[in-house]
C-alpha cells in the first residue's frame, strides 16, 4: 500500500481516482494537482441568473453497462440522486435521432418498418445490410479502420453515411482514420465471437454488472437513454470535490507539473512552479501528450508512445432562441463528412432537458458542434480562430438546417482545444507497449482517462476505478 499517491489532473478521471482512493478501508495520503484554476476538466456548465444551463462539454451520460451502473452508484453516494434528470426510453430524445444529408433532415430508422423499406438518405432497405453482415466471412486482420470494418460488414452506404456520422458524433473524428478495435471494441469482439456483428451483439458475452443502486435499477426499469443533472454536468466534479476535501484529500489548483523524477528509493519527485511533492505512486489523468512532456529522460520510450496519441479540437457553440419551434423533435442531428465536414452536428438540448431552459420566455436551446478532425482545414489554428467566425458558422447551420432565421437571444462560444483523443489504427498495440514498459521498468505509475481506453464520462470514471483497484490490490 503506497503511503502517498499523487493524482495528476483534476478532470473527472482524476477526481474519480481520488474518490476511490478515499473510500479505501485504509486510504493513503492523496494529493491532486491541477494546472488550471478549476476542477472538472471538460465537464463545464454555464448557469445563468434565470436558471438556464449551457453545457460546453458532455451534456448527458448513458446509464448502460457495468460502467454506467457504477457511475450512477457514485452519483447516489455523492447525494446527487434528487438532482438527476433522466431521459426515459419512450421520450422523443431517446426515440428520434436525425441525419442531415442531401440538404434535408432524415429520421434514422427505428422499428421493423424502417428496416424493411428504403428510408432516405439510404437507397436500400437496411435489412439488406443486416443480411450482408450475417453472411459475410469473419475478418482476419488484428485491426482495421472503423470505415473499412463497417463497409465490409454492412456495405458502403452504411459506412459512408451512418458510421461516418457516428464517429463524428462520438469522437469528432474521421472513421477512415479511427481504429474499430479501440473505438468500438464491442463491435470488433462481436464479430470475433460469432462471425457476425449482429449475432455477436444479440447473443452477448455475458454482461458484467456494476455496483447496483436504486438509481441504476430505476434507469433499467424506465429504459433511460441518458441522464444529466439539474444544475448541469459540472455538478458532478463539484460534488466530488465536496466529498473529498473533508476526507483529507488535498486538491491543489494552479499547480502545473513541471517535471517528474523517479528517485533511487523508488519514490517520485514532482517539481511544480512553487516547490516539490514526493509520492510513492502517481496516477496520471493528464492528456497523454501533457504527461509525455513531464516524464524523465529514462522514460523516453514511454513518452514517444504517449505523443503518438493525437487529439482534435471542437468548437462548442450554445445558442438559445426565443419564440421559435424546431421542425423536428428528437435528440439532435449528425452531419456526414460528405455533406459538410466542418459541421459535426447539432444537439437539441431543450428536447432532452427542458429543465435547463431557464425561467425566461419559452425558448429553444441548441448546441452546434464544429471542427473536430477537420478543424484546422475549416477554421485554421484552434488557438487563433475568432469566436465571431464560429458563431457565424453555427448560426448559419441553425438557419439552413433547422429554419431558425432569427438572431439567438443568447450565444456562447468555446473552443475546446485537444479535447478528444483519437484512437487511430494500431492504438491497441500502443497500449500494449505502454503496459509492457511500465511493467518492465516497474514504474509506480498508473495511466487513466480519455487518452487510453474510452472517451466517455463513464469510460473515464471506470478507468480510474480499475487503476485504484489494481493499486490497492482489490
N, C-alpha and C positions, 0 to 999 in steps of 0.2 A: 504493500500500500504506500503510494507516494505521500510524503508529508505536505508538499506544496505543489499545486497544479496551477500553471499559468494558462489562461484561455485567451487566445488572440482573436480579436474581432467581436464586436458587440451586436451583431445581427442576430437573427432568430436562431441560427445554428449555435453560435457561441453562448447565447443566453440559455438555450435548451441544454447544452453541455453543463453549464453551471447548475441548472435546476436538478439534473440527475445526480451530479456530484453532491449537491447539498442535501439530497434526500437519502444518501447512503447511510447505513447504520452507524458507521464511524467516518464522517466526512473529512476529507483532507482540507487544508487551508486552500482557498480558491481566490485567485486574483484575475479579474478580467480586464484586459487592456484594449481600449477602443480609440482609434486615431481621431475620429470626429468628435463633435460636441454633443452627440445624441446617441441613444441606443435604439436598436430596431432595424438597422440596415435598410433593406429595400421595403420593409413594411412602413410606409409613410402615409399618413392621413392628414388632410387639412379639414379642420372643423370650423365652420363659420358661426357668427353670433346668432343667426336664426336657426341653427341646428342642422344645416346641410353638412354632408360629409363627402369629401372627394378623395379617392384613392390614387396614389401616384405609383403604386406597386401592385402586388397581389390584392385582388378585391374579393376573393372568396376561396374557400378551402373545400376540397372534396372529402366526404366522410368515409369513403370505402376502404377496404383492405385493413391489414394489421396497422399500417402507419396512420391511416385516417382515424382508426379507433383509438390508437394511443394519443393522438393529438387531442381528440375530444375528452379523453381521460384527463389530460393535462389541463384543459380548459376548465373542467369540473373542479380539479384540485386547486386551481387558482381563484375559484369563486366567481367565475365569469358565466356560469350556466344561464343566469337570467338575462345576460346580455346577448346571447346567441340569436341570430336572425337566420332561420332555416329557409331553404327553398325546397319545398316538398316535391315529390315525383309528379304530381298532377298539375304543377304550376307551369304557366306558359314559358317561363325562363328555363324550365327543365325539359320541356317537350319540343320547343321550337328553336332551332338554330338555322341560320341562313348563310348562303354564299352570295357574294356579288360577282357575277360573271356575265360576260357578253352584255354589259351595260344594264343589267337588271338584277333584282333580288330574287333568289330562289330558295324556297324552304328545303332543307335537307330531308330526304325521305325518312319516314318513320312508320312502322307498321307494315303489314303484308302488301297493301296496295302499292306502296312506294317501291317495293322490290319487284313486283310482277309487271309493271309497265314503265316505259321510259319517263323519267322525271327530269326536266331541264335543271341544270345545264348538261346532264348526261344524255347521250344519244341512244343508249340501250338500257333496258331494264337491268337493275343491279343484281337481279337473280343470276344473270349470266356470269357476272364477276365472282359471285359466290360459288357457282358450279366450277368455274375455272380453278378456284382455289382447292376445291375438293378433289379435282382430277390431276392437278399439276404435281410433278415429282418434287420431292423434297430438295431444298438447296444443299449444296455441298461445301460452300465457302464458309470460312470461320467468321466472316463479317461481310457486309455489303451496305451500300448506301440505302437510306430509307426509300428513296425513289426506285432504285433497282429492285429492291425486295417487293415493293407494292406492285410494280409493273409486272414482275414475274408471277406473282400470286393472283393479282386481280385485274391486270390489264392496264394499258397506257392511260386511258381516260381517268380511271380512279387515281392513278399515281399523279397525273398532271394537275388534276383539279382538287380532289378531296384531300389526298395525302400532302400535297404541296401546301394547301391552306392550313391543314392541321399543324404541320411543322412550323409554319409562320405564327400560328396562334399560341403554341406551347413554348417554342424555343426562339421565336423571332428569327428562325434560321432557314437555310436552304436545304431542302430534303435531298438534293443531289450531292451534298457535302456531309450530311449527318449520318452517323452510324445507326443502323437498325438495332444492332445487338446492345448498344449502350443507351440509346434514346427510348426504345420501345422493347425492353427485354421480354415482356410478356408475349409479344407477337413472335419474336425470334424463337423463344423456347417452346411456344405452342407448336410451331412448325416442326421443330426438332423432335418433339414428343410424339406427335400424331400425324406427321407428314402434311397436315392441313392446318392453317391458322385457325379457321373457324371451328374445326373439330377440337383442336387443342384448347381453344378458349372455352368451348362449350363443356368439355369433359373436365377441364381444370387440372390443377396439380395438387389439389388439397389446399384450401385457403388457411394461411396462418391467422390466428386470432390475436388481436392486440389486447391491451388491458381494458376490460369492459367497464362501462359506466352507464348510468341512467340515460345520459345524453346519447351514447352510441346505440343503445337499444332503441331509443326513440327515433334516431336517424334511420335505423334499419326498418322500423315499423312504418315510418312515413315516407320511406324511399327518398331521402334527401338527395338532391344532386350536388348541392354545395351549401355552405353557410358562411355568414360573416358575423361581425359584432356591431352592436348598436352605435358605438362611437368610432367605428372604423377598425381596420385590422391593426393599427398601431396600438390599440388597447392591449393586444397580446404581449408585445415586449414591455409595455408599461406595467402590466400585471406581473410579469416575470421579475422585473427589477424590484417591484414592491415585495415580492415573495423572497427574493434573495438577500436584500440588504439586512433585514433583521436576523437572518441566519448566518451572518458573519462573512458573506461573500463580498469581497472588495471590488466594486465596479468603478473603474477609472476611465473617464472620458478625457479627451485632449491628450492621449498618451500614445502617440505613434511610435511604433517599433523601429529602431534604427538598425540594430544588428543582433544576431544570435551567436553565442559561443558555447560549444559543448565542452565542459571542463574535464580535466583528468579524473576528478572524483565522480564523474558520471552525471553531474548536475548541469543545468543550463544557466548561463548568464545572459540576461536580456538587457540590452542597452537602449534606454529611452532618451528623450531630449533632456530630461531633468534628473537623470540618475540611472540606477540599475535595479533589476529584480532578479532574484535567484529562485529557480524552481527545479523540482525533481522530474517533472513531466510537463510537456506542452501539448495542449490541444489547440491546433490551429484551425480556426474557422475563417481565416483570411482567404480572399481570392487567390488561386494558385500562383498567379504572377506576382502578387504582393509578397507572398511568403518566399518566393524564389529570390527576391531582392535582399532579404534579410539573412538568408542562410550562410553559414560559414563556408570557406573555400573547399574544405574537405567534403562538403555535401554538394559539390557542383554537379555530379551526375543526377542527383535528385532535382536540383534547380533547373537543369536543362529540360527534364521531363515536364516539370510544372509550367515552364514558359511555353511549352507546345500546346497548352490547353487554351484555345482562343476564346474571346468573348465578343459580344456585339452590344451596341448602344441602341436604346429605344427612346423615342420621344413620346411622352405620355401627355396628351392634351385633353384636359377635362373641360367640357362645355355644358352650360346649363341654359336652357331656353324656356321662356315663359309663354304660356298661351298657345302651345303647339301640341300636335299629336303625331306619333310615329305612324308611318304607313303599315307597319307590321308590329306584332308583339312577340317578343322572344328574348333569348339571352343576348343576341347580337349577331353580327355577320363577319365572316372572314373573307379575305380577298386573295385569290390565287395570284402568284407572281406574274403569270402571263397577262393578267388584267391590268395590274398596276403594282410594280414591285416595291414602290416606296411606301404604300399604304398596306399595313398588315391586317387591319380590321377595325371594327367599331363595336364597343360593348354598350348595350342599352342598360345602363346602371339602374335607371328608375324602374325598370320592369322587375328585376330580381329583388332590389332593395329600395322600395319606395320610402321606407323609414328614413333614408338618408337624404330625401329631397329638401328637408327643412320646413320651417313654418311659414314661409313666404307664399306668394301666389303659386297656383298649380304650375308645375314645371316638368321638364324632361331633362335628365342628366345623361350625358354620353361620355365615353372615353374613346378617343381616337388614338390608335397606336401606329406610329410611323417609324420607318427605318429598318432596324434590325440588321441582318446581314447585308442589306442594301443601303445602309445609312450614308456612308461616305459617297457612294456613287450618286445618290439622290440629293444630298444636302451639304456634302463636304465634311470637314472636320467636326465631330460632335462637340468638341470643346469650344468651337468658334461659331457655331450656327446660331443665327439671330432668332430669338423666340418668336418674333413677328413673322418670320418666314414659315415657321412650323404652324403657328396659329392660322395663318392664311391658308395653308395647305389643308389643315384639319377642317376649317370652316367650309372650304370648297368641297371636301368629301361629304360633309353632312348635307350640304346643299344639293350636290349631284346625286348622291346615293339614297338620301332619306327625305329629300324635298324640303329641308329646313332652310328657308331663304333669309329669315330674319337674323339680325345680329344676336349673338348669345348675350344673356343678362350677366353671366359670369364666364370667365375663361382663365384657366391656369395651365401653364406650360412648364413641364420638367423634362430635361434631357438626362436620362439615366445612363451614364457612361459605363461601359464594360459591365453591364448588369446581368447578362445571361450567358453563362459558359456554353460553348458549342462542343458537343461530343462528336468529333469528326471520326472518320474511318480509322479503325485501329485503336480507339480510345481504351478498349478493354485490355489491350496488350500494354498500353502505357500504365494503366492502373496496376497490372501485374508486376511490371518492372519497378514501379514505385514501392509496392508492398514488399518486394524482394529486397530492395536496397535498405529499407527501414529495418527489416528483419536481420539481414546480414551484418549491418553496422550496429545493430542493437540500439538504435536511436530511440530515446524515450519521447517519441513524437507521434501524435495521432492527427490524422487529417479528416476534417469533417466539412460539410457544407456543399453548396451547389456545384462546386468545381468538379466533383468526383462521381457521384452516383445518384443523380436526380436533382432537378432544379425546382421542384415544387416545395411549398412550405412543409408539407408532410414529409417529403424526402429529407429535407434539411434537419428536421426535428428527429427523424428516425436515425439518421447517420450519427447525430450527437449521442442519442441514447445507446446505440450499438457500441460506439467508441468508449463511452464511460463504462459500459458493461464489461468490455474486454479489459479495460484498465484496472477495474476493481475486482476482476475475477468472477463477475456474475454470469 
